[in-house]
């Protein structure tokens, strides 16, 4: 798991400890067969964790690949189970596509009754198109107002690559408005705890909760 964060490694290890090790953890790696792994994965599916079952299968496969490379196993029985698991059906998040609804959303942001920090964060969301968590954890050290870009570090990104967000003039204006309020701190939108904004239901917005 080279290159992954400690949090990610711990999550994988915990899944193996919970769903694989109690049944197969004491077995020699080269003696484990596909039906035995499938039985463990079916237990995960039974509790409704369809996506987790797929991730655990992938983790098992990584273990077997390492064992093959180390001369401790000859094959990867978890790989052949790729098509045997129940497929996880993803549901796309709702998005605003109607121009009238977009207008209603922007008007709701303009009329937002909240602190200036929360107002600014809400105005940045539809301009920058980043994930809610990325916007909440934006740091001033990552923002280059003169260069008009925001460089999100690799460790904050799922892809593990630095993500460069161009800052249009509208975003620059909002950030200059925020600078006197939060510029001495670490985070761009570091408002008081408990400042939460829920947009009007008519907007059907997925803007971040701040």
DAVENKA-V975446 format. One record per helix or strand of 2 or more residues. SS is the DSSP state (h for helix, s for strand). FROM is the first residue (numbers start at 1). LEN is the number of residues. If there is no record, write none. Layout:
SS_FROM_LEN ; SS_FROM_LEN
This chain:
h_6_14 ; h_21_4 ; h_29_3 ; h_34_13 ; h_50_20 ; h_79_3 ; h_99_12 ; h_116_13 ; h_132_5 ; h_140_3 ; s_143_2 ; s_149_4 ; h_154_3 ; s_163_4 ; h_169_14 ; h_201_3
